[in-house]
Amino acid sequence: MVPKRWARRAVTRNAIKRQIYNVSASFDATLPQAAYVVRLRSGFDRKAFPSASSEALKLAVRTELLQLFARFGGRQGAAS
């Protein structure tokens, strides 16, 4: 679920969800099987990202997701 306050247009929210699915699939082998809640910290304003299919939006979302998953993976490794 991506709230409207992070991305006003449904097409942008759906693009963000697709990025979440793609990045999480690449970490699937390293993460324990569970239900995860992914909370992005930055908003994706229409002025900064006028097109939902823009490479800039995809890169911004992917960069933040990789940082979040890497941080989570580091915690898991430290706890084991």
mmCIF file of the N, C-alpha and C atoms, coordinates in Angstrom:
data_MODEL
# 
_entry.id   MODEL 
# 
loop_
_atom_site.group_PDB 
_atom_site.id 
_atom_site.type_symbol 
_atom_site.label_atom_id 
_atom_site.label_alt_id 
_atom_site.label_comp_id 
_atom_site.label_asym_id 
_atom_site.label_entity_id 
_atom_site.label_seq_id 
_atom_site.pdbx_PDB_ins_code 
_atom_site.Cartn_x 
_atom_site.Cartn_y 
_atom_site.Cartn_z 
_atom_site.occupancy 
_atom_site.B_iso_or_equiv 
_atom_site.pdbx_formal_charge 
_atom_site.auth_seq_id 
_atom_site.auth_comp_id 
_atom_site.auth_asym_id 
_atom_site.auth_atom_id 
_atom_site.pdbx_PDB_model_num 
ATOM 1   N N  . MET A 1 1  ? 0.846  -1.172  0.000   1.00 0.00 ? 1  MET A N  1 
ATOM 2   C CA . MET A 1 1  ? 0.000  0.000   0.000   1.00 0.00 ? 1  MET A CA 1 
ATOM 3   C C  . MET A 1 1  ? 0.890  1.233   0.000   1.00 0.00 ? 1  MET A C  1 
ATOM 4   N N  . VAL A 1 2  ? 0.640  2.125   -0.907  1.00 0.00 ? 2  VAL A N  1 
ATOM 5   C CA . VAL A 1 2  ? 1.374  3.383   -0.982  1.00 0.00 ? 2  VAL A CA 1 
ATOM 6   C C  . VAL A 1 2  ? 0.351  4.501   -0.789  1.00 0.00 ? 2  VAL A C  1 
ATOM 7   N N  . PRO A 1 3  ? 0.476  5.289   0.291   1.00 0.00 ? 3  PRO A N  1 
ATOM 8   C CA . PRO A 1 3  ? -0.545 6.309   0.565   1.00 0.00 ? 3  PRO A CA 1 
ATOM 9   C C  . PRO A 1 3  ? -0.496 7.481   -0.418  1.00 0.00 ? 3  PRO A C  1 
ATOM 10  N N  . LYS A 1 4  ? -1.616 8.163   -0.526  1.00 0.00 ? 4  LYS A N  1 
ATOM 11  C CA . LYS A 1 4  ? -1.722 9.313   -1.421  1.00 0.00 ? 4  LYS A CA 1 
ATOM 12  C C  . LYS A 1 4  ? -0.798 10.456  -1.022  1.00 0.00 ? 4  LYS A C  1 
ATOM 13  N N  . ARG A 1 5  ? -0.449 10.543  0.235   1.00 0.00 ? 5  ARG A N  1 
ATOM 14  C CA . ARG A 1 5  ? 0.421  11.654  0.639   1.00 0.00 ? 5  ARG A CA 1 
ATOM 15  C C  . ARG A 1 5  ? 1.822  11.500  0.063   1.00 0.00 ? 5  ARG A C  1 
ATOM 16  N N  . TRP A 1 6  ? 2.231  10.270  -0.297  1.00 0.00 ? 6  TRP A N  1 
ATOM 17  C CA . TRP A 1 6  ? 3.558  10.052  -0.888  1.00 0.00 ? 6  TRP A CA 1 
ATOM 18  C C  . TRP A 1 6  ? 3.528  10.233  -2.390  1.00 0.00 ? 6  TRP A C  1 
ATOM 19  N N  . ALA A 1 7  ? 2.421  9.866   -3.036  1.00 0.00 ? 7  ALA A N  1 
ATOM 20  C CA . ALA A 1 7  ? 2.284  10.022  -4.481  1.00 0.00 ? 7  ALA A CA 1 
ATOM 21  C C  . ALA A 1 7  ? 0.807  10.218  -4.784  1.00 0.00 ? 7  ALA A C  1 
ATOM 22  N N  . ARG A 1 8  ? 0.469  11.375  -5.308  1.00 0.00 ? 8  ARG A N  1 
ATOM 23  C CA . ARG A 1 8  ? -0.933 11.730  -5.497  1.00 0.00 ? 8  ARG A CA 1 
ATOM 24  C C  . ARG A 1 8  ? -1.632 10.898  -6.564  1.00 0.00 ? 8  ARG A C  1 
ATOM 25  N N  . ARG A 1 9  ? -0.957 10.622  -7.660  1.00 0.00 ? 9  ARG A N  1 
ATOM 26  C CA . ARG A 1 9  ? -1.608 9.927   -8.769  1.00 0.00 ? 9  ARG A CA 1 
ATOM 27  C C  . ARG A 1 9  ? -1.499 8.415   -8.603  1.00 0.00 ? 9  ARG A C  1 
ATOM 28  N N  . ALA A 1 10 ? -2.581 7.715   -8.944  1.00 0.00 ? 10 ALA A N  1 
ATOM 29  C CA . ALA A 1 10 ? -2.615 6.256   -8.821  1.00 0.00 ? 10 ALA A CA 1 
ATOM 30  C C  . ALA A 1 10 ? -1.551 5.609   -9.702  1.00 0.00 ? 10 ALA A C  1 
ATOM 31  N N  . VAL A 1 11 ? -1.313 6.162   -10.863 1.00 0.00 ? 11 VAL A N  1 
ATOM 32  C CA . VAL A 1 11 ? -0.328 5.581   -11.768 1.00 0.00 ? 11 VAL A CA 1 
ATOM 33  C C  . VAL A 1 11 ? 1.075  5.639   -11.156 1.00 0.00 ? 11 VAL A C  1 
ATOM 34  N N  . THR A 1 12 ? 1.361  6.699   -10.415 1.00 0.00 ? 12 THR A N  1 
ATOM 35  C CA . THR A 1 12 ? 2.656  6.820   -9.742  1.00 0.00 ? 12 THR A CA 1 
ATOM 36  C C  . THR A 1 12 ? 2.735  5.832   -8.584  1.00 0.00 ? 12 THR A C  1 
ATOM 37  N N  . ARG A 1 13 ? 1.663  5.706   -7.816  1.00 0.00 ? 13 ARG A N  1 
ATOM 38  C CA . ARG A 1 13 ? 1.654  4.740   -6.716  1.00 0.00 ? 13 ARG A CA 1 
ATOM 39  C C  . ARG A 1 13 ? 1.841  3.320   -7.234  1.00 0.00 ? 13 ARG A C  1 
ATOM 40  N N  . ASN A 1 14 ? 1.214  3.000   -8.353  1.00 0.00 ? 14 ASN A N  1 
ATOM 41  C CA . ASN A 1 14 ? 1.368  1.663   -8.930  1.00 0.00 ? 14 ASN A CA 1 
ATOM 42  C C  . ASN A 1 14 ? 2.796  1.428   -9.420  1.00 0.00 ? 14 ASN A C  1 
ATOM 43  N N  . ALA A 1 15 ? 3.423  2.451   -9.978  1.00 0.00 ? 15 ALA A N  1 
ATOM 44  C CA . ALA A 1 15 ? 4.814  2.324   -10.424 1.00 0.00 ? 15 ALA A CA 1 
ATOM 45  C C  . ALA A 1 15 ? 5.732  2.082   -9.225  1.00 0.00 ? 15 ALA A C  1 
ATOM 46  N N  . ILE A 1 16 ? 5.453  2.753   -8.120  1.00 0.00 ? 16 ILE A N  1 
ATOM 47  C CA . ILE A 1 16 ? 6.245  2.560   -6.903  1.00 0.00 ? 16 ILE A CA 1 
ATOM 48  C C  . ILE A 1 16 ? 6.058  1.133   -6.389  1.00 0.00 ? 16 ILE A C  1 
ATOM 49  N N  . LYS A 1 17 ? 4.831  0.634   -6.397  1.00 0.00 ? 17 LYS A N  1 
ATOM 50  C CA . LYS A 1 17 ? 4.574  -0.737  -5.950  1.00 0.00 ? 17 LYS A CA 1 
ATOM 51  C C  . LYS A 1 17 ? 5.328  -1.744  -6.802  1.00 0.00 ? 17 LYS A C  1 
ATOM 52  N N  . ARG A 1 18 ? 5.353  -1.529  -8.118  1.00 0.00 ? 18 ARG A N  1 
ATOM 53  C CA . ARG A 1 18 ? 6.080  -2.448  -8.997  1.00 0.00 ? 18 ARG A CA 1 
ATOM 54  C C  . ARG A 1 18 ? 7.562  -2.455  -8.658  1.00 0.00 ? 18 ARG A C  1 
ATOM 55  N N  . GLN A 1 19 ? 8.125  -1.288  -8.332  1.00 0.00 ? 19 GLN A N  1 
ATOM 56  C CA . GLN A 1 19 ? 9.528  -1.223  -7.941  1.00 0.00 ? 19 GLN A CA 1 
ATOM 57  C C  . GLN A 1 19 ? 9.759  -1.976  -6.631  1.00 0.00 ? 19 GLN A C  1 
ATOM 58  N N  . ILE A 1 20 ? 8.834  -1.855  -5.697  1.00 0.00 ? 20 ILE A N  1 
ATOM 59  C CA . ILE A 1 20 ? 8.954  -2.572  -4.426  1.00 0.00 ? 20 ILE A CA 1 
ATOM 60  C C  . ILE A 1 20 ? 8.963  -4.079  -4.684  1.00 0.00 ? 20 ILE A C  1 
ATOM 61  N N  . TYR A 1 21 ? 8.052  -4.555  -5.536  1.00 0.00 ? 21 TYR A N  1 
ATOM 62  C CA . TYR A 1 21 ? 8.002  -5.983  -5.847  1.00 0.00 ? 21 TYR A CA 1 
ATOM 63  C C  . TYR A 1 21 ? 9.295  -6.450  -6.510  1.00 0.00 ? 21 TYR A C  1 
ATOM 64  N N  . ASN A 1 22 ? 9.815  -5.668  -7.450  1.00 0.00 ? 22 ASN A N  1 
ATOM 65  C CA . ASN A 1 22 ? 11.030 -6.058  -8.169  1.00 0.00 ? 22 ASN A CA 1 
ATOM 66  C C  . ASN A 1 22 ? 12.246 -6.111  -7.251  1.00 0.00 ? 22 ASN A C  1 
ATOM 67  N N  . VAL A 1 23 ? 12.423 -5.098  -6.424  1.00 0.00 ? 23 VAL A N  1 
ATOM 68  C CA . VAL A 1 23 ? 13.591 -5.070  -5.539  1.00 0.00 ? 23 VAL A CA 1 
ATOM 69  C C  . VAL A 1 23 ? 13.465 -6.154  -4.470  1.00 0.00 ? 23 VAL A C  1 
ATOM 70  N N  . SER A 1 24 ? 12.281 -6.342  -3.919  1.00 0.00 ? 24 SER A N  1 
ATOM 71  C CA . SER A 1 24 ? 12.130 -7.366  -2.885  1.00 0.00 ? 24 SER A CA 1 
ATOM 72  C C  . SER A 1 24 ? 12.353 -8.764  -3.462  1.00 0.00 ? 24 SER A C  1 
ATOM 73  N N  . ALA A 1 25 ? 12.030 -8.977  -4.716  1.00 0.00 ? 25 ALA A N  1 
ATOM 74  C CA . ALA A 1 25 ? 12.273 -10.281 -5.339  1.00 0.00 ? 25 ALA A CA 1 
ATOM 75  C C  . ALA A 1 25 ? 13.764 -10.567 -5.435  1.00 0.00 ? 25 ALA A C  1 
ATOM 76  N N  . SER A 1 26 ? 14.573 -9.529  -5.632  1.00 0.00 ? 26 SER A N  1 
ATOM 77  C CA . SER A 1 26 ? 16.016 -9.748  -5.717  1.00 0.00 ? 26 SER A CA 1 
ATOM 78  C C  . SER A 1 26 ? 16.623 -10.073 -4.342  1.00 0.00 ? 26 SER A C  1 
ATOM 79  N N  . PHE A 1 27 ? 15.947 -9.703  -3.269  1.00 0.00 ? 27 PHE A N  1 
ATOM 80  C CA . PHE A 1 27 ? 16.412 -10.007 -1.910  1.00 0.00 ? 27 PHE A CA 1 
ATOM 81  C C  . PHE A 1 27 ? 15.693 -11.221 -1.325  1.00 0.00 ? 27 PHE A C  1 
ATOM 82  N N  . ASP A 1 28 ? 14.872 -11.864 -2.116  1.00 0.00 ? 28 ASP A N  1 
ATOM 83  C CA . ASP A 1 28 ? 14.033 -12.961 -1.640  1.00 0.00 ? 28 ASP A CA 1 
ATOM 84  C C  . ASP A 1 28 ? 14.840 -14.092 -1.002  1.00 0.00 ? 28 ASP A C  1 
ATOM 85  N N  . ALA A 1 29 ? 15.990 -14.420 -1.559  1.00 0.00 ? 29 ALA A N  1 
ATOM 86  C CA . ALA A 1 29 ? 16.790 -15.530 -1.042  1.00 0.00 ? 29 ALA A CA 1 
ATOM 87  C C  . ALA A 1 29 ? 17.452 -15.201 0.293   1.00 0.00 ? 29 ALA A C  1 
ATOM 88  N N  . THR A 1 30 ? 17.729 -13.932 0.545   1.00 0.00 ? 30 THR A N  1 
ATOM 89  C CA . THR A 1 30 ? 18.453 -13.555 1.758   1.00 0.00 ? 30 THR A CA 1 
ATOM 90  C C  . THR A 1 30 ? 17.538 -13.210 2.926   1.00 0.00 ? 30 THR A C  1 
ATOM 91  N N  . LEU A 1 31 ? 16.274 -12.934 2.650   1.00 0.00 ? 31 LEU A N  1 
ATOM 92  C CA . LEU A 1 31 ? 15.340 -12.560 3.717   1.00 0.00 ? 31 LEU A CA 1 
ATOM 93  C C  . LEU A 1 31 ? 14.558 -13.764 4.192   1.00 0.00 ? 31 LEU A C  1 
ATOM 94  N N  . PRO A 1 32 ? 14.296 -13.845 5.488   1.00 0.00 ? 32 PRO A N  1 
ATOM 95  C CA . PRO A 1 32 ? 13.440 -14.932 5.972   1.00 0.00 ? 32 PRO A CA 1 
ATOM 96  C C  . PRO A 1 32 ? 12.019 -14.764 5.443   1.00 0.00 ? 32 PRO A C  1 
ATOM 97  N N  . GLN A 1 33 ? 11.334 -15.873 5.261   1.00 0.00 ? 33 GLN A N  1 
ATOM 98  C CA . GLN A 1 33 ? 9.980  -15.812 4.740   1.00 0.00 ? 33 GLN A CA 1 
ATOM 99  C C  . GLN A 1 33 ? 9.063  -15.212 5.798   1.00 0.00 ? 33 GLN A C  1 
ATOM 100 N N  . ALA A 1 34 ? 8.455  -14.073 5.456   1.00 0.00 ? 34 ALA A N  1 
ATOM 101 C CA . ALA A 1 34 ? 7.561  -13.373 6.372   1.00 0.00 ? 34 ALA A CA 1 
ATOM 102 C C  . ALA A 1 34 ? 6.790  -12.325 5.589   1.00 0.00 ? 34 ALA A C  1 
ATOM 103 N N  . ALA A 1 35 ? 5.872  -11.681 6.240   1.00 0.00 ? 35 ALA A N  1 
ATOM 104 C CA . ALA A 1 35 ? 5.161  -10.552 5.647   1.00 0.00 ? 35 ALA A CA 1 
ATOM 105 C C  . ALA A 1 35 ? 5.917  -9.285  6.045   1.00 0.00 ? 35 ALA A C  1 
ATOM 106 N N  . TYR A 1 36 ? 6.230  -8.437  5.083   1.00 0.00 ? 36 TYR A N  1 
ATOM 107 C CA . TYR A 1 36 ? 7.009  -7.233  5.343   1.00 0.00 ? 36 TYR A CA 1 
ATOM 108 C C  . TYR A 1 36 ? 6.192  -5.995  5.012   1.00 0.00 ? 36 TYR A C  1 
ATOM 109 N N  . VAL A 1 37 ? 6.420  -4.953  5.769   1.00 0.00 ? 37 VAL A N  1 
ATOM 110 C CA . VAL A 1 37 ? 5.848  -3.648  5.492   1.00 0.00 ? 37 VAL A CA 1 
ATOM 111 C C  . VAL A 1 37 ? 7.000  -2.754  5.069   1.00 0.00 ? 37 VAL A C  1 
ATOM 112 N N  . VAL A 1 38 ? 6.902  -2.203  3.869   1.00 0.00 ? 38 VAL A N  1 
ATOM 113 C CA . VAL A 1 38 ? 7.953  -1.338  3.347   1.00 0.00 ? 38 VAL A CA 1 
ATOM 114 C C  . VAL A 1 38 ? 7.455  0.091   3.451   1.00 0.00 ? 38 VAL A C  1 
ATOM 115 N N  . ARG A 1 39 ? 8.182  0.912   4.167   1.00 0.00 ? 39 ARG A N  1 
ATOM 116 C CA . ARG A 1 39 ? 7.793  2.308   4.343   1.00 0.00 ? 39 ARG A CA 1 
ATOM 117 C C  . ARG A 1 39 ? 8.885  3.188   3.765   1.00 0.00 ? 39 ARG A C  1 
ATOM 118 N N  . LEU A 1 40 ? 8.557  3.828   2.665   1.00 0.00 ? 40 LEU A N  1 
ATOM 119 C CA . LEU A 1 40 ? 9.500  4.748   2.050   1.00 0.00 ? 40 LEU A CA 1 
ATOM 120 C C  . LEU A 1 40 ? 9.479  6.059   2.816   1.00 0.00 ? 40 LEU A C  1 
ATOM 121 N N  . ARG A 1 41 ? 10.609 6.710   2.850   1.00 0.00 ? 41 ARG A N  1 
ATOM 122 C CA . ARG A 1 41 ? 10.713 7.941   3.624   1.00 0.00 ? 41 ARG A CA 1 
ATOM 123 C C  . ARG A 1 41 ? 10.492 9.199   2.794   1.00 0.00 ? 41 ARG A C  1 
ATOM 124 N N  . SER A 1 42 ? 10.722 9.133   1.505   1.00 0.00 ? 42 SER A N  1 
ATOM 125 C CA . SER A 1 42 ? 10.572 10.336  0.699   1.00 0.00 ? 42 SER A CA 1 
ATOM 126 C C  . SER A 1 42 ? 9.247  10.343  -0.047  1.00 0.00 ? 42 SER A C  1 
ATOM 127 N N  . GLY A 1 43 ? 8.757  11.548  -0.273  1.00 0.00 ? 43 GLY A N  1 
ATOM 128 C CA . GLY A 1 43 ? 7.569  11.720  -1.089  1.00 0.00 ? 43 GLY A CA 1 
ATOM 129 C C  . GLY A 1 43 ? 7.987  11.817  -2.543  1.00 0.00 ? 43 GLY A C  1 
ATOM 130 N N  . PHE A 1 44 ? 7.069  11.534  -3.435  1.00 0.00 ? 44 PHE A N  1 
ATOM 131 C CA . PHE A 1 44 ? 7.358  11.585  -4.860  1.00 0.00 ? 44 PHE A CA 1 
ATOM 132 C C  . PHE A 1 44 ? 6.378  12.551  -5.509  1.00 0.00 ? 44 PHE A C  1 
ATOM 133 N N  . ASP A 1 45 ? 6.750  13.820  -5.467  1.00 0.00 ? 45 ASP A N  1 
ATOM 134 C CA . ASP A 1 45 ? 5.906  14.899  -5.929  1.00 0.00 ? 45 ASP A CA 1 
ATOM 135 C C  . ASP A 1 45 ? 5.802  14.905  -7.452  1.00 0.00 ? 45 ASP A C  1 
ATOM 136 N N  . ARG A 1 46 ? 4.649  15.268  -7.948  1.00 0.00 ? 46 ARG A N  1 
ATOM 137 C CA . ARG A 1 46 ? 4.410  15.327  -9.390  1.00 0.00 ? 46 ARG A CA 1 
ATOM 138 C C  . ARG A 1 46 ? 5.297  16.365  -10.065 1.00 0.00 ? 46 ARG A C  1 
ATOM 139 N N  . LYS A 1 47 ? 5.665  17.411  -9.341  1.00 0.00 ? 47 LYS A N  1 
ATOM 140 C CA . LYS A 1 47 ? 6.529  18.445  -9.924  1.00 0.00 ? 47 LYS A CA 1 
ATOM 141 C C  . LYS A 1 47 ? 7.938  17.907  -10.168 1.00 0.00 ? 47 LYS A C  1 
ATOM 142 N N  . ALA A 1 48 ? 8.418  17.090  -9.257  1.00 0.00 ? 48 ALA A N  1 
ATOM 143 C CA . ALA A 1 48 ? 9.757  16.521  -9.395  1.00 0.00 ? 48 ALA A CA 1 
ATOM 144 C C  . ALA A 1 48 ? 9.767  15.354  -10.377 1.00 0.00 ? 48 ALA A C  1 
ATOM 145 N N  . PHE A 1 49 ? 8.671  14.592  -10.418 1.00 0.00 ? 49 PHE A N  1 
ATOM 146 C CA . PHE A 1 49 ? 8.568  13.427  -11.289 1.00 0.00 ? 49 PHE A CA 1 
ATOM 147 C C  . PHE A 1 49 ? 7.274  13.533  -12.095 1.00 0.00 ? 49 PHE A C  1 
ATOM 148 N N  . PRO A 1 50 ? 7.276  14.297  -13.197 1.00 0.00 ? 50 PRO A N  1 
ATOM 149 C CA . PRO A 1 50 ? 6.037  14.531  -13.945 1.00 0.00 ? 50 PRO A CA 1 
ATOM 150 C C  . PRO A 1 50 ? 5.468  13.271  -14.597 1.00 0.00 ? 50 PRO A C  1 
ATOM 151 N N  . SER A 1 51 ? 6.303  12.299  -14.908 1.00 0.00 ? 51 SER A N  1 
ATOM 152 C CA . SER A 1 51 ? 5.830  11.077  -15.540 1.00 0.00 ? 51 SER A CA 1 
ATOM 153 C C  . SER A 1 51 ? 6.033  9.895   -14.601 1.00 0.00 ? 51 SER A C  1 
ATOM 154 N N  . ALA A 1 52 ? 4.996  9.085   -14.458 1.00 0.00 ? 52 ALA A N  1 
ATOM 155 C CA . ALA A 1 52 ? 5.091  7.921   -13.577 1.00 0.00 ? 52 ALA A CA 1 
ATOM 156 C C  . ALA A 1 52 ? 6.012  6.858   -14.154 1.00 0.00 ? 52 ALA A C  1 
ATOM 157 N N  . SER A 1 53 ? 6.231  6.902   -15.464 1.00 0.00 ? 53 SER A N  1 
ATOM 158 C CA . SER A 1 53 ? 7.097  5.903   -16.089 1.00 0.00 ? 53 SER A CA 1 
ATOM 159 C C  . SER A 1 53 ? 8.508  6.442   -16.341 1.00 0.00 ? 53 SER A C  1 
ATOM 160 N N  . SER A 1 54 ? 8.836  7.566   -15.714 1.00 0.00 ? 54 SER A N  1 
ATOM 161 C CA . SER A 1 54 ? 10.149 8.165   -15.941 1.00 0.00 ? 54 SER A CA 1 
ATOM 162 C C  . SER A 1 54 ? 11.253 7.358   -15.280 1.00 0.00 ? 54 SER A C  1 
ATOM 163 N N  . GLU A 1 55 ? 12.402 7.366   -15.894 1.00 0.00 ? 55 GLU A N  1 
ATOM 164 C CA . GLU A 1 55 ? 13.561 6.675   -15.335 1.00 0.00 ? 55 GLU A CA 1 
ATOM 165 C C  . GLU A 1 55 ? 14.004 7.342   -14.029 1.00 0.00 ? 55 GLU A C  1 
ATOM 166 N N  . ALA A 1 56 ? 13.794 8.643   -13.912 1.00 0.00 ? 56 ALA A N  1 
ATOM 167 C CA . ALA A 1 56 ? 14.177 9.357   -12.684 1.00 0.00 ? 56 ALA A CA 1 
ATOM 168 C C  . ALA A 1 56 ? 13.381 8.845   -11.493 1.00 0.00 ? 56 ALA A C  1 
ATOM 169 N N  . LEU A 1 57 ? 12.080 8.636   -11.668 1.00 0.00 ? 57 LEU A N  1 
ATOM 170 C CA . LEU A 1 57 ? 11.248 8.111   -10.588 1.00 0.00 ? 57 LEU A CA 1 
ATOM 171 C C  . LEU A 1 57 ? 11.677 6.690   -10.230 1.00 0.00 ? 57 LEU A C  1 
ATOM 172 N N  . LYS A 1 58 ? 11.876 5.866   -11.237 1.00 0.00 ? 58 LYS A N  1 
ATOM 173 C CA . LYS A 1 58 ? 12.291 4.480   -10.989 1.00 0.00 ? 58 LYS A CA 1 
ATOM 174 C C  . LYS A 1 58 ? 13.618 4.436   -10.247 1.00 0.00 ? 58 LYS A C  1 
ATOM 175 N N  . LEU A 1 59 ? 14.550 5.287   -10.641 1.00 0.00 ? 59 LEU A N  1 
ATOM 176 C CA . LEU A 1 59 ? 15.858 5.310   -9.995  1.00 0.00 ? 59 LEU A CA 1 
ATOM 177 C C  . LEU A 1 59 ? 15.751 5.787   -8.548  1.00 0.00 ? 59 LEU A C  1 
ATOM 178 N N  . ALA A 1 60 ? 14.949 6.814   -8.303  1.00 0.00 ? 60 ALA A N  1 
ATOM 179 C CA . ALA A 1 60 ? 14.793 7.342   -6.946  1.00 0.00 ? 60 ALA A CA 1 
ATOM 180 C C  . ALA A 1 60 ? 14.178 6.294   -6.020  1.00 0.00 ? 60 ALA A C  1 
ATOM 181 N N  . VAL A 1 61 ? 13.147 5.620   -6.495  1.00 0.00 ? 61 VAL A N  1 
ATOM 182 C CA . VAL A 1 61 ? 12.485 4.599   -5.680  1.00 0.00 ? 61 VAL A CA 1 
ATOM 183 C C  . VAL A 1 61 ? 13.422 3.423   -5.460  1.00 0.00 ? 61 VAL A C  1 
ATOM 184 N N  . ARG A 1 62 ? 14.071 2.970   -6.524  1.00 0.00 ? 62 ARG A N  1 
ATOM 185 C CA . ARG A 1 62 ? 14.970 1.812   -6.421  1.00 0.00 ? 62 ARG A CA 1 
ATOM 186 C C  . ARG A 1 62 ? 16.138 2.103   -5.475  1.00 0.00 ? 62 ARG A C  1 
ATOM 187 N N  . THR A 1 63 ? 16.689 3.308   -5.538  1.00 0.00 ? 63 THR A N  1 
ATOM 188 C CA . THR A 1 63 ? 17.804 3.676   -4.667  1.00 0.00 ? 63 THR A CA 1 
ATOM 189 C C  . THR A 1 63 ? 17.382 3.619   -3.203  1.00 0.00 ? 63 THR A C  1 
ATOM 190 N N  . GLU A 1 64 ? 16.225 4.187   -2.900  1.00 0.00 ? 64 GLU A N  1 
ATOM 191 C CA . GLU A 1 64 ? 15.754 4.169   -1.510  1.00 0.00 ? 64 GLU A CA 1 
ATOM 192 C C  . GLU A 1 64 ? 15.452 2.744   -1.054  1.00 0.00 ? 64 GLU A C  1 
ATOM 193 N N  . LEU A 1 65 ? 14.855 1.943   -1.916  1.00 0.00 ? 65 LEU A N  1 
ATOM 194 C CA . LEU A 1 65 ? 14.543 0.565   -1.554  1.00 0.00 ? 65 LEU A CA 1 
ATOM 195 C C  . LEU A 1 65 ? 15.812 -0.251  -1.311  1.00 0.00 ? 65 LEU A C  1 
ATOM 196 N N  . LEU A 1 66 ? 16.812 -0.076  -2.153  1.00 0.00 ? 66 LEU A N  1 
ATOM 197 C CA . LEU A 1 66 ? 18.062 -0.814  -1.961  1.00 0.00 ? 66 LEU A CA 1 
ATOM 198 C C  . LEU A 1 66 ? 18.717 -0.447  -0.634  1.00 0.00 ? 66 LEU A C  1 
ATOM 199 N N  . GLN A 1 67 ? 18.651 0.828   -0.269  1.00 0.00 ? 67 GLN A N  1 
ATOM 200 C CA . GLN A 1 67 ? 19.201 1.253   1.020   1.00 0.00 ? 67 GLN A CA 1 
ATOM 201 C C  . GLN A 1 67 ? 18.436 0.613   2.174   1.00 0.00 ? 67 GLN A C  1 
ATOM 202 N N  . LEU A 1 68 ? 17.108 0.579   2.079   1.00 0.00 ? 68 LEU A N  1 
ATOM 203 C CA . LEU A 1 68 ? 16.291 -0.010  3.147   1.00 0.00 ? 68 LEU A CA 1 
ATOM 204 C C  . LEU A 1 68 ? 16.550 -1.509  3.281   1.00 0.00 ? 68 LEU A C  1 
ATOM 205 N N  . PHE A 1 69 ? 16.562 -2.211  2.146   1.00 0.00 ? 69 PHE A N  1 
ATOM 206 C CA . PHE A 1 69 ? 16.789 -3.651  2.206   1.00 0.00 ? 69 PHE A CA 1 
ATOM 207 C C  . PHE A 1 69 ? 18.197 -3.977  2.659   1.00 0.00 ? 69 PHE A C  1 
ATOM 208 N N  . ALA A 1 70 ? 19.176 -3.188  2.262   1.00 0.00 ? 70 ALA A N  1 
ATOM 209 C CA . ALA A 1 70 ? 20.555 -3.422  2.698   1.00 0.00 ? 70 ALA A CA 1 
ATOM 210 C C  . ALA A 1 70 ? 20.675 -3.201  4.202   1.00 0.00 ? 70 ALA A C  1 
ATOM 211 N N  . ARG A 1 71 ? 20.019 -2.177  4.710   1.00 0.00 ? 71 ARG A N  1 
ATOM 212 C CA . ARG A 1 71 ? 20.043 -1.904  6.146   1.00 0.00 ? 71 ARG A CA 1 
ATOM 213 C C  . ARG A 1 71 ? 19.358 -3.037  6.916   1.00 0.00 ? 71 ARG A C  1 
ATOM 214 N N  . PHE A 1 72 ? 18.247 -3.509  6.403   1.00 0.00 ? 72 PHE A N  1 
ATOM 215 C CA . PHE A 1 72 ? 17.539 -4.609  7.060   1.00 0.00 ? 72 PHE A CA 1 
ATOM 216 C C  . PHE A 1 72 ? 18.376 -5.880  7.024   1.00 0.00 ? 72 PHE A C  1 
ATOM 217 N N  . GLY A 1 73 ? 19.004 -6.153  5.882   1.00 0.00 ? 73 GLY A N  1 
ATOM 218 C CA . GLY A 1 73 ? 19.860 -7.331  5.759   1.00 0.00 ? 73 GLY A CA 1 
ATOM 219 C C  . GLY A 1 73 ? 21.042 -7.263  6.714   1.00 0.00 ? 73 GLY A C  1 
ATOM 220 N N  . GLY A 1 74 ? 21.572 -6.060  6.935   1.00 0.00 ? 74 GLY A N  1 
ATOM 221 C CA . GLY A 1 74 ? 22.676 -5.900  7.869   1.00 0.00 ? 74 GLY A CA 1 
ATOM 222 C C  . GLY A 1 74 ? 22.250 -6.195  9.295   1.00 0.00 ? 74 GLY A C  1 
ATOM 223 N N  . ARG A 1 75 ? 21.042 -5.803  9.662   1.00 0.00 ? 75 ARG A N  1 
ATOM 224 C CA . ARG A 1 75 ? 20.522 -6.086  11.003  1.00 0.00 ? 75 ARG A CA 1 
ATOM 225 C C  . ARG A 1 75 ? 20.318 -7.586  11.186  1.00 0.00 ? 75 ARG A C  1 
ATOM 226 N N  . GLN A 1 76 ? 19.807 -8.236  10.150  1.00 0.00 ? 76 GLN A N  1 
ATOM 227 C CA . GLN A 1 76 ? 19.571 -9.671  10.241  1.00 0.00 ? 76 GLN A CA 1 
ATOM 228 C C  . GLN A 1 76 ? 20.891 -10.410 10.431  1.00 0.00 ? 76 GLN A C  1 
ATOM 229 N N  . GLY A 1 77 ? 21.927 -9.969  9.695   1.00 0.00 ? 77 GLY A N  1 
ATOM 230 C CA . GLY A 1 77 ? 23.223 -10.623 9.826   1.00 0.00 ? 77 GLY A CA 1 
ATOM 231 C C  . GLY A 1 77 ? 23.820 -10.408 11.194  1.00 0.00 ? 77 GLY A C  1 
ATOM 232 N N  . ALA A 1 78 ? 23.627 -9.240  11.782  1.00 0.00 ? 78 ALA A N  1 
ATOM 233 C CA . ALA A 1 78 ? 24.170 -8.928  13.118  1.00 0.00 ? 78 ALA A CA 1 
ATOM 234 C C  . ALA A 1 78 ? 23.414 -9.699  14.190  1.00 0.00 ? 78 ALA A C  1 
ATOM 235 N N  . ALA A 1 79 ? 22.116 -9.929  13.983  1.00 0.00 ? 79 ALA A N  1 
ATOM 236 C CA . ALA A 1 79 ? 21.314 -10.620 14.987  1.00 0.00 ? 79 ALA A CA 1 
ATOM 237 C C  . ALA A 1 79 ? 21.549 -12.126 14.973  1.00 0.00 ? 79 ALA A C  1 
ATOM 238 N N  . SER A 1 80 ? 21.996 -12.673 13.847  1.00 0.00 ? 80 SER A N  1 
ATOM 239 C CA . SER A 1 80 ? 22.184 -14.127 13.751  1.00 0.00 ? 80 SER A CA 1 
ATOM 240 C C  . SER A 1 80 ? 23.406 -14.605 14.472  1.00 0.00 ? 80 SER A C  1 
# 
